[in-house]
Amino acid sequence: MATNPLISTARSDSTLQVLLHPLVPLTISDYITRHTLRRQTSLIAGTILGQQNGREITFEHAFEIKLAPNGSSIDYTWFQERLNQYLAVHKDPQLQLVGWFTTAPTAGPQEGHLGIHRALMAFMDPSLLLAFHPASVLEGDVVGGKLPLTIYEGITEGGDALPAESDISVMQIEGQDNVGAASVKFREIPYAVETGEAEMIGVDFVARGGGNATAVDGITTQTSKKPVTNGDSAAGQSVASQPNGMTDTSLLSPEDEELLAALTTRTNAVKMLHSRIQLFKTYLSNLPPCYLNQESPSSTSSQPQNSSTSTPTPSTTTEINFPLLRSINALASHLPIVIPADSNAYQDESLAEKSDVSLVSLLGSIGKSAGAMKTLGSKYAIVESVKKDKAAKTLGGGRGFDGFPGMGEGMGWDGSQLAEGGIM
């Protein structure tokens, strides 16, 4: 494989350590997704904000930048205005420009990235580049939880000195954008992922949403062939076919999704614990017999070999790692602390706590049922009072006093209607 000429081969004496927050990769993936869906062909580039404490740098926020019409530099007026806006928002703690991001192959940065990198080097020191590798994701090369990205530090190996920030616009006008181009090199630096509580909540929400997302392509509307009857008029209406034979009843509720996520987390934890235990067993079984039987190496070598006993041969034994053996011994010695000394008392205490929880749940159900009964009684009293009022109106207005119809409604107590009939 050809060597990337932009990667520095000099011995690195840098002690930089980058702490990567999850919001930065999420922002980059969102930018790449939008860029792909819009079928844009321009270079993907953005800047990263963070803090610098000595040789430790944090990557906390990121935003995309507007490129110049030539595509090899940035729009300085737009960038300066947007950078000031972000710095005004992130004042506590005060953030600063610590790097920029783009997409690149796994071999490293290319010639097309040098223009933007040189333009941003005047705004940050040291100049860091986060290269995201989309090809690794598409080809499935990302294994073991490794992120498809690499962080580089920009260095200068000879050549002209970097220009000051005030001379950038003048250089762009005079066409001196290639000053110091031959001296720009990159070298990879280590990084670690750091997550806060608020970021963990956001990442968990994104992970659950991404896990439940389904790609829907070519959904068509079909008309049901079931005949329409008088009792089932809605059965013959057109229904939309669900992808992969899914129906509305197969969708999980939020409670089911939360339970499924919790069970999946516990299952993965158990699998990880089992794999680590198997790793310990394999390591210990490949140790020399003297470390397993607590015998000296001399006594083990002087004993005659028994063909019926399978002992590891020197070619299959593992290299001795005393710190690891001490850690395994400490872990094994702490196992009795996890197991309770009095199992009967522990079971009684667990049963008592379970009974208390069940009692509290039962009391809550009883209170809820009592409230429902009270509401039902109130509604029943309202219905009964309405019925009594209707019955009273029917008895008082349906028949007259002497059995003549309409006496109660046709005559007033003051005799006004009798006067109208000519009786009075």
Salt bridges, closest charged atoms under 4 A:
ASP30 OD2 - ARG34 NE 3.04
GLU64 OE1 - ARG34 NH2 2.83
ASP75 OD2 - LYS66 NZ 3.85
GLU153 OE1 - ARG187 NE 3.43
GLU194 OE1 - HIS21 NE2 3.13
GLU199 OE1 - HIS21 ND1 3.06
ASP204 OD2 - ARG208 NE 3.43
ASP232 OD2 - LYS226 NZ 3.27
